[in-house]
Amino acid sequence: MNAGTTHDSHSETDAALVADTDWAEARRLLYDMVSTPSVSGDEEDAAEVLKAFFEAHDREVWIDEVGNVRAPADDSVLLTSHIDTVPGEVPVKVEDGVLWGRGSVDATGPLCSMAAAAVETGVSFVGVVGEETSSRGAWHLVEDREAPDAVINGEPSGWDGVTLGYRGFLSGTYVSTSELGHSSRPEDNAIQSAVAWWSRVADFFDEEYDGVFDTVTTKPVNFDGGPTEDGLAVEATVDVQFRVPPRLTIDDVREVAEGELTRGSVHWNKPIPPVMMSPRTEVARAFRVAIRGIGGTKPRLLRKTGTSDMNIFAGTWDCPMATYGPGNSDLDHAPDERLELTEFDNSIDVLVEVCKTLAED
């Protein structure tokens, strides 16, 4: 796939995409994908663009029942990233070697670098859907196929960094009901009970740890309360979210939240467990060697305070894994989201070397 795939257009954009790079075709894929809207739930057009790329390289590829683009091959490595983006229009342009556009960082850049590396090395690839919402693509994948020998998940880490840990995610809805009474009565109503419950839970997790990664972040994201339609009761609901560090389990956090109940109940959504991979796995070692091999003096080992599809893969598949991809994660979802094309090229070089190393092991 290397070197020299060009297009008839002589536009400045085409010139920037093909100039001084072995990965001109990958850059074109990146530009086309960023130019194709792919907000969660509406990934079909982008999935077709990605599928066509693999077809052009005579790879087996199909779009499965949930919308994932699947190109199975050598399962010594599974490269996977997400097709979907968050909403928000960022005008697509190439300027001074930088591609601007929604998804260029999160995570179309990582996705396209992995597509290029999969074609170059013959390893397995999946572009999943719905990561920004329910992770429906990742959940379907772990239920529908066996574990590969290793997983590399695609999210921005910078070309010289690799992410080994993410906090988990737990969400739910607290519901409480009380009899409607005069406001002069001393008993707490359902709204007061909801406020008191959440205050106790937040206070419990208000602990000092060395950095955000090791703390439990507690967030109420929606609060609703008042008289019921029949005028006989007061009802309160609170939608809550927890980010769970690897030092704890989802059950630890759930037990605390339920233990602070004096009225009402909590209805939990499907959780995503935390993950922390060892820096001594063959995947992490392969990344350190590859990054140094193309000029990275000190590969960065990262822990992220959010959650990714790697959490889901690690919770089901017993194999080494890491998350990697070009881009500055500070630009995730930002109105000025952009990616340097030389960093995109570097990330493909790193991925190719990592896949070759793991395929030989």
N, C-alpha and C positions, 0 to 999 in steps of 0.2 A: 504493500500500500504506500510505501515511502515515495517521496520525491516526485514532483513534477506533474501531478494532476492539476490542470488549469482549466479555465473557463473562457469562453469567447469574449465575455464582457471586458472592456478596458477601463471600467470605472475605478475610481480611487479606492473604493471598498475592495474590489477584487485584487487590486495591486497590493493592498495591505495584507490581504489574507494569504497571498502566495509568496510574498517577498521573504527571501532568506530563511527558508524553513524546509525541513524534511516532512513536515506534517501539514502541508497545504490542504489536503483533502479533509483532514480532521478539522482544520480551522473552518472550512466551508460548511461541514456538518454542524459545527458549533454555531456559526452565523445563522444557518437555516433553522436550527432548533430554537435559538433565542428569538428569531423572527416569527416563530409559530406560537400563538398563544396556547398555554397549557396549564391554566389554573386548575387546581384540584377539582375533579369531577368532570373536567372537559379536556382530557388529555388525548383524545382520539387522533386529532390531526398530527400532533407531535409524534405520537406512537407510530403512525404510518411513515413519517419521515425517517425515524430511527430504523424501522423495519426495512425500508428500502436501502438503507446504507449497508445492512448485512446481506441483503439479497444481491447487491451489486458486487459483493465479494464472495459469492457462492457459498454463503453460510446458511445452514438450516436455521430458520427463524419463523416464529409465529406470534400472534397476539392471543393470549389466553382469555378465559371467560371473564376475568375481572379487569382486563386491559393491559396486563404486563406484557412487555416485549421480551420474548425468551429465545435465546440463541445458544442452546446447549452444545458443548464440545468436550474439551479436556477438563475434567472435574478436579484436577489438582488445585485449581483456583476457580472460584466464582467471583467475578467482578459484577457488582450491582450498585446502582444508584437510582435516584427517583426522577421521573419524568415531570412531575407536577411542580408548579410554582405557586406562590401566594399571589393574590390580586395586586394590581397596581401597574400602571403603564410607565415604563421607562423607555423613551425613544431609542430605537436600535441604531447604532452608528459605530463605525470604526474610526478612531481619531488618535494619531500619534502612537499607534501600536496598542491601543486599548479598545476592547469591545464593550460598549455600553448596552444594557438591556436587562429586562426582568429575567431572572434565572441564570444570568451569566456566571454568578457565584454560587447560588443556592437553587438547584445543584446541577444546572445544565452543563456548566464547565466540567465538573467531575464526571458527569454522565458521559459526555462526548469523549473525554480523555480515556475513559474506560472502554468505550466502544472501539476507539482506535487501537488500544492495546490488545483488546480481545481479538480483533482481526489480525493484528500483527503476530500474535503468539499462539492463537488457536485455543485459548481457554474459554470457559463458559461465561455467559453474560446474561444478565436480566436487568431491564429497565422497569422499575416498579412504579405503580401509581398510588396516589393518595397519601403520600408520606406527610404532607403538611396538614392533614386532617385526621383520618382514622387509621392510617397505615394499612389500608385494606390490601394493598398489593403484597406487602411483606408478610402479613398474616396468612394470606392465601399461599404464598410461596412455601413457607415452612410446613404447611399442612399438605402440600401437594407434591413435594419432592424430598428425596433423601438428602442428608447433609453432604456437602462437598468436602474435600480434604482441607480446604482453607477458604475463608471469605475475606474479600476486601470490599468494604462498603464505601460509597462515594459521597463525601461531604467536604466542604472547604476546610483545609488544614494549612494551606500554603504548600508550595511544592517541596519545601524542605522540612515539613512537619508531618507527624503521623499521630492520629488520635487513638488512644487506648482505653479511655474510660468515658462513660456518660452516666449522669444521674437517671434514675427511673422516674416514672410518672404514674401518679394515682389521682383519679378524680371521682367525684361522687356528688350526690345531692342529699342534703339534710332536710327532713320534712318534720314539722311539728304542728299540732293542732290543740287549741284550748277552747273552752266555752267562752262565748262572748259575754262580757260583763261590763259594768260601769267602770270608767277609768279611775275612779276613786278606790276601787278594791285593791288590797295590798298584794294579792297573789300575782305572780308573773304570768303574763299571757304568752302565747306561742312566739311572738316576735322577740320579747325579752329573753325567752329561753334560747332562741336561736343565737342572739347576740352573745349571751353568756357562754353558750357551748363553744362557739368559735373563739372567743377570747381565751377560754381555758386551753383549747388545743394549741392556739398560736403561742401562748405563754409557755406551754410545755416545751415547744421546739425552739424557743428563743434562747439558744445556747451559743457560746463562743467557741468556734472552731477555727483552725488555721485555713482560712479561705472559704469561699462560697461552695466549692465542690463538696466539702465534707459536711455541709449543713443541710437541714431539711427546710426548704423554702415553702411557706404556706401562703396561699392566695385565695381569698374569696373572690369569685369572678362574677357572681350575680346574686342579688338579694331581693326577695319579693315577699311581701306580707300584707295582711289586712283581713277584713271580714270576708267570710265566704258569701257566695251569692244568695244563700238562703237566710243570711243574717243571724245565724245561730252560733257561729264559731269564728275563731280567729285562726288563720293558717299562715305559716311562714315556711319559706324554702330558701336554702342557701346552696348555690353551686360552688364547690370548693376544689382546689387543686393542690397537690403536693409534689415537689421534686425530691426524690429520695436518693441519698448518696449510697455508694456501694457498701459502706460500713453497716448499713441497716438493710432489712428486707421490706418488701411491700407489706407483709403481715405485721411487722413491728409497728409501722405507721398506722395501719388500719386498727390495730389493737389499742393504740393510744387514743385515736379519735373516737372509737366506740366506748372506750372506758370512761370518757368524759361526759357521756350522755346522762342526763337526768330526766329528760323528756324527749320524745321523738325518736327518729331512727335515721340511719344513713343508707342510701342505696348506691352501691359502688358500681362504677363502670369497669370494663376490662382493663387491668393494669398492665404497665410495661415495666419490667424489672430493671434495676440498675445493672451496669456492667463495668468491670475493670479487668482488662487483659494484662498479663505479665509482659514486661519489656523483653523477656528472655525467650519468647516463642519464636519459632522459625520465621513467622510473618514479620514480626517486629525487627528481627535481626536482618532479614532481607531488605527491609526498607532502609535501615541505617546504612548498610553497605551500598545500596543503589543511590541514595541521596549523596553520600560522600563521593561516589564514583562520577557524578556529573558536576561536582564543584561545591556541594553543600558542606561547609566546614564543620558544622555542629548540628546534626539532625535534632529537631525538637520533638520531644515526646509530650503529648498534650492530654489534658483531661477537660472535658466540656461540661458546663453546668446544665445544658439542656438535655434533650433526648433525641435519639435517632433510630433508624431501622436496625442498626447494629444491636441495640438492646433486644429486639425481638429475635434476631438470628441467634444471639448468644443464649437467650432463654430457652431455645429449642434444640439447637445444633451443638454437639460437643466437638468443636474443632477450633483451631486458632483463627483469630481474625483481628482486623484493625480497620480504621476508617481513614481515608486519604482522598485528597483532591486539591486542585489549584484554587486560589482565591483567598481573599481576606474575609474571614467570617464576620468581621465588624460590618461588612456591607450586606449581609443577609437581610433580605426584605427591605433594604434601604431605597430611598428615592434616587440615589446616585449609584446604584449597583453597577459594577464594572469589573472587568478582568483583563489583566495584561496578557497579551497573546504569547509573549516569550515565556511567561510562567505556565501557561497552558501547554506549550511545547515541552518544557522541562518536566511537567508532571507525566506526560506520555512516556518520555524517556525513562523516568523512574519506574512507572508501572510495567513497562516492557521488561526491564531488568529484573524486577521483583517476580513477575510471572515466570520468566525463564528460570530463575533460581529455584522457585518452589516446584516447578515442573520436573526439575532434575533431582530433587530430594527424594 
